[in-house]
């Protein structure tokens, strides 16, 4: 990431600048019809070094996990191409929103081109008669595609911009990037969806990420709206008209959907949901990236129960963009987070010349988001924040020694050292934040 994160565009999750020939063996035939081979023998094939699964488009579910670890590692400068890319294409996203949906604001697809242009990668692309453009509330029958009603990406970009703002305290970024970008994303959701009989926003037609193709009030989007509006209002940024609209919109949001499983409360994927087509745990998005639940909020029991009944357990064998270890950390469960990380970091690609990349499947080799997810989990096992509260070792296993330095919000850094299950030393800078720290014991 350090080698390729100062350019004009964000780094591509599937290799970035470091694409290389991939070695295919006879039993590895997944999607090989799309591969151009430069060498073929009876025992193996080599692809062109320019080969890249999924082509040139940016796929947000993967892209974000390259950048989440950079806040706590202190590499804020490396996140700027990510933010600049999405901000630079905002004018075309506004134009596309107006053209396709007939209202103001901006939405971001899971897949968009480097130009910012539309890329749905589904059945025939778009035209004025494309069904999802005309679907009314209650009419979503699941006949769309993986991204037909999936607009969560914009909310997570705003969330990450809020993270950057809180870490850096950069007023220029806040005024010139965060506020104008957030204004358009929130305006899209405000304009795009109706209100129910109680005056609350009703996200319909909607999806739970790519996983449930029929949904009403999906947890990721409801949580994302709450988190973004709370963050902006807490910063007290924007024009007075922005603040008034954001307060009004916040009051119109329904709560994050919940349900009862075996007599205990858990987060639901949506208020209503059906037609499962992928393997994401949308019910855990209110835990991360939209940090409304967890040990810092006193709701680790809800997170734990939701994890135990999540839609997909350790999808794709702990690989790629899956977030199980991150969510276990927010539940304060060191044992599950640790065992999952061991599984995750045991995977490296046998296809790459340099075996330090995530494996091919479910997405692409060289895979960077596989390790971004793992690094994010490792950081959250060591330190978490909730408001002004800093939790030290919220999910750290006693049988792992560690010596660490991590960056936090308000230009804070924290260091610590665990030896043989004991926290033997820690410091925080500036020192006036020492009273914000809650120390947990290794488990």
Buried (B, 14 or more C-beta within 10 A) or exposed (E): BEEBBEEEEBBBBBBBEBBBBBBBEEEBEEEEEEBEBEEEEEEBBBBBBEBBBBEEBBBBBBBBBBBBBBBBBBBBEBBBBBBBBBBEBBEBBBEBBEEBBEEBBBBBBBBBBBEBEBBBBBEEEBEEEBBBBEBEBEEBEBEBBBBBBBBBBBBBBBBBBBBBBBBBEBEEBBEEBBBEBBBBBBBBBBEBBEEBEEEEBBBBBBBBBBBBBBBBBBBBBBBBBBBBBBBBBEBEBBEEEBBEBBEEBBEBBBEBBBBEEEEEBBBBBBBBBEBBBBBBBBBBBBBBBBBBBBBBBEBBBBBBBBBBBBBBEBBBBBBBBBBBBBBBBBBBBBEBBBBBBEBBBEBBBEBBEEEEBBBBBBBBBBBBBBBBBBBBBBBBBBBBBBEEEBBBBBBBBBEBEBEBEBBBBBEBBBEBBBEEBEBEEBEBEEEEBEEBBBEBEBB
